[in-house]
Amino acid sequence: MQLVVLGSGTSVFHPRRASAGFWLQTKAGTILLDCSADAPHRMAAENLDWINLDAIWISHLHLDHCAGLAPFLFGIKWAKGIERRQKPLRIFGCQGIEKLLKAIDESHHYKLFEQPFAIEIQEIETSDNVTQINLLPGLQIETLSTPHRAESLAIGLTDADGSRVVYTSDTGYSDNVAQFARAAGLLVLECSFYHDKSTPKHLELAEAMRIAQIAAPGKLMLTHLYPEWDAVDLEAEAKKLWPGETIAARDGLKLEVDSRH
């Protein structure tokens, strides 16, 4: 698998960090993990084959994770060659996605669902137990609730070769999330704050490293970085707390994910 960082930042505007979005290339197809308002243009900037995107995952309904979904549907219908697309676009993730899209669609008759291809929406109920999803043949997908919003979900994706990516999206500290991430070749973990966080619904560095100690991923990438991180060497500080490989997410970064077996 290959993961491309489209947005490593937050809802706070930043000159070098777009808000959340990750492109994941698997043997089964391509998946966009979260779709901020920045994500559609970032896919184009990275020369990704967004016109043939297989699926979009939405972790929760904060706008820095889902605000690009309606613009993506509005824009793709005008893309050159889109009339040749036959396969459906699958939108899946947290509860409330369909209601959000329909509310936007009906507000100005945008005709977001009138596409040359089918749109399939699958909403997943929150659960403290792991939920299995059938989406793309050959790709194993699991979800787990996270302590952020009522609908928030983490996702784990395992390819046919055994390579596994876990993306927590926004989360507070959770032993369940740490256990869910075990055996991941790549753990994409939020780390909003360096220290003295102002809310239990996000992580600061020490908590992120505690999750890493339990999960023991092949690689750890920390993302959802607020501007306070600009003055801190994240990777050096992480090394003081966990000996594994920690990568500070940055827009445009490409990572290969191999099987750990």
Secondary structure, DSSP 8 states (H G I E B T S, - for coil): -EEEEEE---SS--SS--SSEEEEE-SS-EEEEEE-TTHHHHHHHTT--GGG--EEEE----HHHHTTHHHHHHHHTTSTTGGG--S-EEEEEETTHHHHHHHHHHHHT--TT--SS-EEEEEE---SS-EEE--STT-EEEEEE-SSSTT-EEEEEE-TTS-EEEEEES----HHHHHHTTT-SEEEEE--BSSS-S-TTS-BHHHHHHHHHHH--SEEEEE---GGGGGS-HHHHHHTT--S-EEE--TT-EEE-----
